[in-house]
């Protein structure tokens, strides 16, 4: 029988917490500098963001935003980590991947997409240098020579170009300038890890300047394969190169910024490990050794991407006109041993544990092209009202190859081939404005009309034994339009504290998937989200501290979900009637002393799927399903009404602390920096089971260094995941209790020179 939906906790206790916090903030305005009887202390710099496509103080923007600066990004990436190192580093942000470094999946406030198909859309949009990166393989572009990262939580569908019902992660590269500057950085660490990056830029003429940035990362395989005759003797190594060159023209009333970038990744795919989960629990089996596996399949991950953009701006005094043109293309192939072990139960030898039959597959994009164009007109008026309006156009064409292999035959020959082709064309018009009602009260609002069309074709060219026969093409097309909007208000309590409220509607276009090896084509209709948010932002303690606290609630109608694997061995798109979410987010920064800077971020998210009739196939791996089960003809389903969203932790906390001691008179400093991120438990799939529920994860880093010549030179020792915490962070719902784990501990040294 379906169980009764669990009641959503009301917002009243959280609202009470917000109200109670206000007197504390007001009290904290008491000066602590010279007026308090001691010398003035170090204060926080103002943070400028472009969350509303204008440069503004973060305190004035009625959106829940967290930023990460260049120093923090450098610390997080010192161990050679990819974009996933940002996971948990801001409230309500989770990032995971079943592809490793190639295909990050983003979740904000629990909203994301666990779909592993290469045309999967995500409700979190990634904007890199003002250009949307839609394909999930593009979203893993490395983080280097970045000025700042902005994480915008909640729907951003008015001003940003694609699928943003959950939020936006926005990267801005360091721009060229007329001043000659740059840096070089080299790090070496465990497992023969090298992390080299650098940039140089300056004037080419009175009008032109340029900047070139490069990154090189490598690591040896650190996992040994005990199968001596296997194609791969080791795993988890990588070799990655990326580069960016920018040219900036600054004329009279005109500016043009031109960008070319490229990435090349060669390494191993995500390493799946057979039967590492103890039945009936979410812990490792006794004797688990993260440094050893026994696989008999081929494993590799190859990815090449490159792209360019032209960002143009014309100034006409009271108005500015912007044009943003983007182009991206990629080619990829990712192959792995899906069963995570060797042999099969019907052979004399197999393992680890029970391997019913072998599974080895690959997915790749053989042809891809993304084009986008935005035109935007912005006012710069002296009066109380300003506005911006524009149009956006997007097109993506891609071809996906899905391949299967016969692991038990000599040479692992190809045994299946399916092809998907998709063209996605979208256009939109939008307008946004803000009005200063009084000196203290500002109102904002915006509208966006979007039209989105997908044309999809899938064919089986070579049938997998026992799978879908040769056939096709199977054709599907979708054509929808939608209106997104937002409305907000900011009220300045005083010069240091702002209250804000926001309501916004977001939209995600329909999705199509055609994994045809053992199934057909499935479609999920568009989803819509309404989000409500209230909060405050304040500077206090005489400028030495800053805080932001907000409460939110959202309702999603028709949320797109993916039922992955299970006893049916299929990946099927679904729509849930409704999903509810609510929570609280806190950002805090403070100079506790002139030498000690501390930051703290925290979030509590509660999500719930509400659909009394929605069921998904139970696991095919013998797991312990805890949901109500409905036994039907030919299929057993778990009813997921009341379940939280997958990969949606209730709790995320993060902490950084930096303590510096001045040394000498030439700008020297000895410093210690530590950072910690906590992610609560998560479900890996839509159904709940004892085995496929990830335990909470706490990872920390440390950095001890000496900087001299006013920070121009820096020598440091560092550690990542210093407690060597090992957790199962994802599972494969297939034919055994297969999982994959987090990154190992890394120790290293790093030297940086700036000029």
Beta strands, then each sheet from edge to edge (+ up, - down):
strand 1: 48-49
strand 2: 56-57
strand 3: 64-69
strand 4: 93-96
strand 5: 105-108
strand 6: 124-128
strand 7: 131-132
strand 8: 146-153
strand 9: 167-173
strand 10: 181-189
strand 11: 193-203
strand 12: 208-219
strand 13: 223-225
strand 14: 234-235
strand 15: 238-250
strand 16: 254-267
strand 17: 292-293
strand 18: 300-315
strand 19: 319-337
strand 20: 342-343
strand 21: 350-351
strand 22: 360-379
strand 23: 385-405
strand 24: 414-436
strand 25: 441-462
strand 26: 471-492
strand 27: 497-508
strand 28: 511-513
strand 29: 522-524
strand 30: 527-540
strand 31: 545-565
strand 32: 570-591
strand 33: 596-610
strand 34: 615-617
strand 35: 629-631
strand 36: 636-639
strand 37: 651-663
strand 38: 668-679
strand 39: 682-683
strand 40: 693-694
strand 41: 697-708
strand 42: 713-720
strand 43: 728-733
strand 44: 737-741
strand 45: 746-754
sheet 1: 1+ 2-
sheet 2: 3+ 8- 9+ 6+ 7-
sheet 3: 4+ 5-
sheet 4: 10+ 11- 12+ 15- 16+ 18- 19+ 22- 23+ 24- 25+ 26- 27+ 30- 31+ 32- 33+ 37- 38+ 41- 42+ 45- 10+
sheet 5: 14+ 13- 17-
sheet 6: 20+ 21-
sheet 7: 28+ 29-
sheet 8: 34+ 36- 35+
sheet 9: 39+ 40-
sheet 10: 43+ 44-
end
